[in-house]
Amino acid sequence: MKKILFLFMITCLFISTTEADDFPDKPVTSTQKNFTIAIQPLQLFNWAWRLDFEARLGNSNGWLQFGPAIYSVDKSGGNENPSYYYYEDFYYYTNFWFDIGLREPFSKLNGYGLDINYKQFLNPSQFFYFAGGLSYTRINIKYFGRVFKDYIEDGLQYHESVSDFHTQTIKKFGVNAFLGIQIPNRSAFLCDMFWGLAYRHSFSDNKKYAFNNTMFSFGYSGVVLLMGVRLGVKFN
């Protein structure tokens, strides 16, 4: 992931430098547009398709950002063999290298999310900015594991531990705060890099597996790191 981010930075800086050499006398601020649309390619590591829409607030340096996301992945390949998925404390990974040690195994995942942020540039050239806002995510995770079920026998209530495929629904609310750099250029191309912190609080069925072992887990509650790259276009 660090190598990919580094390559994006080098590419954006190269484009920015080239365009600045072609138009040495033209002020950067004259190229600012009123709208942007961009993707976040690093979100693919999170099995998410994220598309950001931004609108400039009048002629100010303030922007409003909407970031809807769709989560979707099926790791089962039609195979319902439990040994491929989470079972008690046993981990068995058959997917990408970035799974290892970061997230608990699962069979299928789908869901959606939305971030709404306010973005304020700190200088007239609209290069550095800070942003903050709110986020909401709802994800359904199918996995193989144990869950306790209640049943009545002879007028008494019993609790039984059952191993089977289950679906955990996670609702996650968050607050974002981050800094960013938007590479100035005189074309419609947009390159934006950001980093910061966020707080996430997750709600799920406490009778099922919580998926909250690490900061990268889908059900984690607490402070998390934010880092990303946005590539897109600017327009009026």
Residue pairs with C-beta under 8 A, 6 or more apart in sequence:
1 42
1 45
1 98
4 41
4 42
5 42
5 193
5 227
5 229
8 41
8 191
8 193
8 229
8 231
9 193
9 229
11 191
12 183
12 191
12 193
13 183
15 183
15 185
15 189
15 191
16 183
16 184
16 185
16 191
19 185
19 186
19 187
20 184
20 185
20 186
22 186
23 186
26 186
28 125
28 126
28 127
28 184
28 186
29 124
29 125
29 126
31 184
31 185
31 186
31 187
31 234
32 56
32 126
32 234
33 56
33 188
33 234
33 235
33 236
34 55
34 56
34 235
34 236
35 53
35 54
35 55
35 56
35 234
35 235
35 236
36 52
36 53
36 54
36 63
36 190
36 232
36 233
36 234
36 235
37 51
37 52
37 53
37 54
37 232
37 233
37 235
38 51
38 52
38 54
38 190
38 192
38 230
38 231
38 232
38 233
39 49
39 50
39 51
39 52
39 230
39 231
39 232
40 50
40 52
40 67
40 228
40 229
40 230
41 229
41 231
42 227
42 228
42 229
43 49
43 50
43 69
43 228
45 98
46 71
47 71
47 72
47 73
47 109
48 69
48 70
48 71
48 113
49 69
49 70
49 72
50 67
50 68
50 69
51 67
51 68
51 69
52 65
52 66
52 67
52 230
52 232
53 65
53 66
53 67
54 63
54 64
54 65
54 66
54 119
55 63
55 64
56 62
56 63
57 63
57 64
61 120
61 121
61 122
61 124
61 126
62 118
62 119
62 120
62 121
63 118
63 119
63 120
63 121
64 116
64 117
64 118
64 119
65 115
65 116
65 117
65 118
65 119
65 131
65 133
66 114
66 115
66 116
67 114
67 115
67 116
67 117
68 112
68 113
68 114
69 112
69 113
69 114
69 115
69 137
70 111
70 112
71 109
71 110
71 111
71 112
71 113
71 137
71 139
72 109
72 110
73 108
73 109
73 110
74 107
74 108
74 109
75 84
75 94
75 95
75 105
75 106
75 107
75 108
76 84
76 85
76 107
76 108
80 165
82 144
82 163
82 165
83 92
84 92
84 94
84 105
84 107
84 144
85 92
85 105
85 106
85 107
85 143
85 144
85 145
85 165
86 104
86 105
86 106
86 143
86 144
86 145
86 209
87 144
87 145
87 146
87 163
88 145
88 146
91 104
91 105
92 105
93 99
93 100
93 105
95 105
99 105
101 214
102 214
102 216
102 217
103 211
103 213
103 214
103 216
103 217
103 218
104 143
104 209
104 211
104 213
104 217
105 143
106 141
106 142
106 143
106 211
107 142
107 143
107 144
107 165
108 141
108 142
109 139
109 140
109 141
109 142
109 218
110 139
110 140
111 137
111 138
111 139
111 140
111 170
112 137
112 138
113 135
113 136
113 137
113 138
113 139
113 172
114 135
114 136
114 137
115 133
115 134
115 135
115 176
116 133
116 134
116 135
117 131
117 132
117 133
117 134
117 176
118 131
118 132
118 133
119 129
119 130
119 131
119 180
120 129
120 130
120 131
121 127
121 128
121 129
121 182
122 128
122 129
122 130
125 184
126 182
126 184
127 181
127 182
127 183
127 184
128 179
128 180
128 181
129 179
129 180
129 181
129 182
130 177
130 178
130 179
130 180
131 176
131 177
131 178
131 179
131 180
131 194
131 196
132 175
132 176
132 177
132 178
133 175
133 176
134 173
134 174
134 175
134 176
135 172
135 173
135 174
135 175
135 176
135 198
135 200
136 171
136 172
136 173
136 174
137 170
137 171
137 172
137 174
138 169
138 170
138 171
138 172
139 169
139 170
139 172
139 218
140 167
140 168
140 169
140 170
141 167
141 168
141 169
141 170
141 211
141 218
142 165
142 166
142 167
143 165
143 166
143 167
143 168
143 209
143 211
144 163
144 164
144 165
144 166
145 163
145 166
145 208
145 209
146 161
146 162
146 163
147 161
147 162
147 164
147 166
147 207
147 208
147 209
148 159
148 160
148 161
148 162
148 207
149 159
149 160
149 162
150 157
150 158
150 159
150 160
151 157
151 158
151 160
152 158
166 208
166 209
168 204
168 205
168 208
168 209
168 210
168 211
168 219
169 204
169 205
170 202
170 203
170 204
170 211
170 218
170 219
171 202
171 203
171 204
172 200
172 201
172 202
172 203
172 218
172 219
173 200
173 201
174 198
174 199
174 200
174 201
175 198
175 199
176 196
176 198
176 226
177 196
177 197
177 198
178 194
178 195
178 196
178 197
178 198
178 226
179 194
179 195
179 196
180 192
180 193
180 194
180 195
181 192
181 193
181 194
182 190
182 191
182 192
183 191
183 192
183 193
185 191
188 233
188 234
188 235
189 233
189 234
190 230
190 231
190 232
190 233
190 234
191 229
191 230
191 231
192 229
192 230
192 231
192 232
193 228
193 229
193 230
194 226
194 227
194 228
194 230
195 225
195 226
195 227
195 228
196 225
196 226
196 227
197 223
197 224
197 225
197 226
198 223
198 224
198 225
198 226
199 222
199 223
199 224
200 220
200 221
200 222
200 224
201 221
202 210
202 212
202 218
202 219
202 220
202 221
204 210
204 211
204 219
210 219
211 217
211 218
211 219
211 220
212 219
212 220
212 221
213 220
214 220
215 222
215 224
215 225
